Amino acid sequence: MSDKMEVLSETTEMNRKDSTGKAESASGTEKSEPAETLEIPERKLASVQRVEAVTPIEGADFIECVHVLGWTVVGKKGELKAGDLCVYFEIDSFLPVCEQFEFLRKSCYRSNSYMGEGFRLKTQRFRGQISQGLILPLTILPAGHDYEIGDDLTELLGICKWEVEERSTDLGNTVGSLPFGIPKTGEVRIQSCPKLLNEFAKIPSYYISTKMDGTSATMYWKNGKFGVCGRNYEFAEDDKSVFWRYAKARDLPGKLLKHHVSDIAIQGEFCGPEIQKNRLKLLRPEWYVFTVIDLNTYQRYSLKQMLALCELLELQHVPIEEQGEAFPYKTIEELLERAKGKYPSGMNKEGIVIRPTEPVPCWLFHNAPLSMKVLNNDYLLKE
């Protein structure tokens, strides 16, 4: 047996255990964690939060910095003070057109056939200070409710996540949502959950990978069927789909069959011409694997196992920038500095993703695997 196959065979025993570490009993009564625990909770695009601090901006008479969770937002001077409850809107939020948000029209108004019209929140800079999101007082909310920290206001305020329609690209024709409980890809940003620093301080080893700038793609093999998906949909097998063209050109179904790799979902970032802004300056599409999931047990592969599978199937994986034991980063500011850098093309990279080398369930995510992303502010400011 080859070294690569030996590494992959380790998953047989590992995946017989659920996220609490219990081995499956001989009778099969112990179950692995269900598929939904692999998927992080949906983002709270708008939520009730507490102002942690307010700090001045040098030379500014009418604005100041308001600090919420791990975020810094430029706001109207004197509108909020430390300890106040507020409404925090994350960047990438798309706010509806209504009177209370009209003050955003000059800087944030967007309209397209997929999202409609509204106000998109992006990373911006005011008087040299980076501002990420929007903070408003609780008075914008309907009266008569007792609002508490963490309350999700996304639906109440009609907020959507800004995104480009997946179906409108050359990804192909959709045939349905993600099958077999395959989770959507996604990572929590450290500023939205500063408690992640404490969780990473507990793990025995970690790694940092480059966040590639493209679109999410999942290719799976289940019950003898091969399929391809984007972040939200599965795509029909035809030449219209760039995912299918890629998989067939590399004979991925044949390699999975040849090496007896079954019931698996491989997830990665699909990059190349006409995908996002092609910041990697690729001349042809490439797929960078970042997650592998066993579809029998719904357990994520370790870093070692993922790299072995990529080598076996002749697939690219996301660049691994750093590996270590004790997690050395103690503050959000350190991580934001670590996230800076460029792709080989010379363009600003999107950021980094940080994970344990062996999957660890995280109570903050209802036992979904521990992970986080840190985006490069230099990249965000040029979006």
Residue pairs with C-beta under 8 A, 6 or more apart in sequence:
1 9
2 312
3 308
4 308
4 309
4 311
4 312
5 259
5 312
7 304
7 305
7 308
8 261
8 305
8 308
8 309
8 312
10 305
11 294
11 299
11 301
11 305
14 299
14 302
15 32
15 294
15 296
15 297
15 299
16 23
16 24
16 32
16 297
17 23
17 24
17 32
17 299
18 24
18 30
18 31
18 32
18 33
19 32
19 33
19 37
19 299
19 361
19 367
20 361
22 30
23 30
24 30
24 31
24 32
32 297
32 298
32 299
33 298
33 299
33 361
33 367
34 181
34 298
35 180
35 181
35 182
35 183
35 298
36 181
36 183
37 298
37 361
37 366
37 367
37 368
38 183
38 293
38 298
38 300
38 368
38 369
39 183
39 184
39 186
39 368
40 186
40 187
40 188
40 365
40 368
40 371
41 365
41 366
41 368
43 90
43 154
43 161
43 192
44 90
44 150
44 152
44 153
44 154
44 192
45 89
45 90
45 92
45 93
45 154
45 159
45 160
45 161
46 87
46 88
46 89
46 90
46 93
46 152
46 153
46 154
46 156
46 157
46 159
47 87
47 88
47 150
47 151
47 152
47 153
47 154
48 85
48 86
48 87
48 88
48 138
48 147
48 148
48 149
48 150
48 151
48 153
49 68
49 69
49 85
49 86
49 87
49 88
49 149
49 150
50 68
50 83
50 84
50 85
50 86
50 149
51 66
51 67
51 68
51 80
51 81
51 82
51 83
51 84
51 85
51 86
51 135
52 67
52 68
52 69
52 82
53 66
53 67
53 82
54 64
54 65
54 66
54 67
54 80
54 81
54 82
55 64
55 65
55 67
56 64
56 65
57 63
57 64
57 65
57 74
57 126
57 127
57 128
57 129
58 127
59 127
60 77
60 126
60 127
61 77
62 76
62 77
63 74
63 75
63 76
63 77
63 126
63 127
64 74
64 75
64 77
64 78
65 72
65 73
65 74
65 75
65 129
65 131
66 72
66 73
66 74
66 75
66 80
66 86
66 135
67 73
68 86
68 88
68 133
68 135
69 88
69 191
69 192
69 193
69 194
70 190
70 191
70 192
70 193
70 194
70 332
71 88
71 90
71 132
71 133
71 191
71 192
72 129
72 130
72 131
72 132
73 88
73 131
73 132
73 133
73 134
73 135
74 124
74 126
74 127
74 129
74 131
75 135
79 137
80 86
80 135
80 137
84 137
85 138
85 147
85 149
86 135
86 136
86 137
86 138
87 135
87 136
87 137
87 138
87 140
87 141
87 153
87 157
88 133
88 134
88 135
89 95
89 121
89 133
89 134
89 135
89 136
89 159
90 121
90 132
90 133
90 192
91 121
91 122
91 123
91 132
91 133
91 380
92 120
92 121
92 122
92 161
92 162
92 163
93 120
93 121
93 133
93 134
93 159
93 160
93 161
93 162
94 110
94 115
94 118
94 119
94 120
94 121
94 159
94 160
94 161
94 162
95 101
95 104
95 108
95 118
95 119
95 120
95 121
95 134
95 157
95 158
95 159
96 118
96 119
96 157
96 158
96 159
97 117
97 118
97 119
98 158
100 140
101 119
104 119
104 134
105 119
107 124
108 119
108 120
108 121
108 122
109 117
109 118
109 119
110 117
110 118
110 119
110 120
110 162
111 117
111 118
114 164
114 165
114 168
115 160
115 162
115 163
118 160
120 162
121 133
121 134
121 162
122 380
122 383
123 130
123 131
123 132
123 377
123 380
123 381
123 383
124 130
124 131
124 381
125 131
125 381
130 377
130 381
132 191
132 380
138 147
141 147
141 153
141 156
142 156
153 159
166 174
166 215
166 230
166 231
166 232
166 233
167 174
167 233
169 215
169 274
169 275
170 240
170 241
170 242
170 274
171 215
171 230
171 235
171 241
171 242
171 243
172 235
172 236
172 238
172 240
172 241
172 242
172 243
172 244
173 235
173 236
173 238
173 240
173 241
174 233
174 234
174 235
174 236
175 233
175 234
175 235
175 236
176 233
176 234
177 232
177 233
177 234
178 184
178 218
178 229
178 232
178 233
178 234
179 220
179 222
179 227
179 229
179 234
180 220
180 222
180 265
180 295
181 295
181 298
182 218
182 220
182 229
182 265
182 293
182 295
183 293
184 216
184 231
184 232
185 216
185 218
185 231
185 267
185 290
185 291
186 231
187 353
187 371
187 372
187 373
188 196
188 364
188 365
188 371
188 372
188 373
189 372
189 373
189 374
189 375
190 196
190 197
190 332
190 335
190 372
190 373
190 374
191 332
193 364
193 372
194 332
195 364
196 362
196 364
196 370
196 372
197 329
197 330
197 331
197 332
199 362
199 364
199 370
200 206
200 327
200 329
200 354
200 356
200 370
200 372
201 327
203 327
203 356
203 360
203 370
204 325
204 356
204 358
205 323
205 324
205 325
205 356
205 357
205 358
206 323
206 324
206 325
206 327
206 354
206 355
206 356
206 357
207 303
207 320
207 322
207 323
207 324
207 354
207 355
207 356
207 357
208 320
208 321
208 322
208 323
208 338
208 352
208 353
208 354
209 290
209 318
209 319
209 320
209 321
209 352
209 353
209 355
210 318
210 319
210 321
210 343
210 349
210 352
210 353
211 269
211 318
211 349
211 350
211 351
211 352
211 353
211 373
211 375
212 269
212 271
212 280
212 288
212 318
212 350
213 269
213 271
213 276
213 277
213 279
213 280
213 343
213 349
213 350
213 379
214 269
214 270
214 271
214 272
214 275
214 276
214 280
214 288
215 230
215 231
215 269
215 270
215 271
215 275
215 276
216 230
216 231
216 267
216 268
216 269
216 270
217 228
217 229
217 230
217 243
217 267
217 268
217 269
217 270
217 287
218 228
218 229
218 230
218 265
218 266
218 267
218 268
219 226
219 227
219 228
219 229
219 243
219 247
219 252
219 265
219 266
219 287
220 226
220 227
220 228
220 229
220 264
220 265
220 266
220 295
221 253
221 256
221 261
221 262
221 263
221 264
222 262
222 263
222 264
222 265
222 295
223 263
224 262
226 247
226 252
226 253
226 256
227 234
227 235
227 237
228 234
228 235
228 237
228 241
228 243
228 244
228 247
229 235
229 243
230 243
235 241
235 243
235 244
237 244
238 244
239 245
242 270
242 272
242 285
243 270
245 285
246 270
246 285
246 287
247 253
250 314
250 315
252 313
252 315
255 261
255 312
255 313
255 314
256 262
256 264
256 313
259 312
259 313
261 309
261 312
261 313
263 294
263 295
263 296
264 292
264 293
264 294
264 295
265 292
265 293
265 295
266 289
266 291
266 292
266 309
266 313
266 315
267 289
267 290
267 291
267 292
267 293
268 287
268 288
268 289
268 290
268 291
268 315
268 316
268 317
268 318
269 287
269 288
269 290
269 318
270 285
270 286
270 287
270 288
271 278
271 280
271 282
271 285
271 286
271 287
271 288
272 278
272 280
272 282
272 284
272 285
272 286
273 282
273 283
273 284
273 285
275 285
279 343
279 345
279 347
279 348
279 349
279 350
280 286
280 343
280 344
280 345
280 347
281 343
281 345
281 347
286 316
287 315
287 316
288 316
288 317
288 318
288 319
289 306
289 309
289 310
289 315
289 316
289 317
289 318
290 306
290 317
290 318
290 353
291 300
291 301
291 306
292 300
292 301
292 305
292 306
292 309
293 299
293 300
293 301
294 301
299 359
300 359
300 369
301 309
301 359
302 357
302 358
302 359
303 320
303 323
303 355
303 357
303 358
304 357
306 317
307 317
307 320
309 315
310 316
310 317
318 353
321 352
323 357
329 335
329 338
335 354
335 374
336 374
336 377
338 352
338 374
339 351
339 352
339 374
339 375
339 376
339 377
340 376
340 377
340 378
341 348
341 349
341 376
342 348
342 349
343 349
348 376
348 378
348 379
348 382
349 376
349 379
350 375
350 376
350 379
351 373
351 374
351 375
351 376
351 379
352 373
352 374
352 376
353 371
353 372
353 373
354 371
354 372
354 373
354 374
355 369
355 370
355 371
356 370
356 371
359 369
359 370
360 369
360 370
361 367
361 368
361 369
361 370
362 368
362 369
362 370
362 371
